[in-house]
Amino acid sequence: MTNLKLHTTAPVDIEGDLASLPGEGARMAPHWAAPERVASRPVSPALIHGVKVPVASARLLDAMSDYGD
């Protein structure tokens, strides 16, 4: 088992829960800079080529229902 040493003033739930996510996000927000907005343009389907999907992935997607999975 890993011995986690945390230096914080707030109580920490090692396992985490959904209720703690908003607070964690608010604490992390100042550490991340938003990238400049990049305008993307549509790509012509003729330029899209060479996409390969593994057979197992294709079978998995084919076996899924259209709704719910």
Protein Blocks (a to p, Z undefined) as FASTA:
>chain_A
ZZdddddfbdcdfkopaklmmmmmmmmmmmpccddddddddddfklgghiacdfklmmmm
mmpcfbhZZ
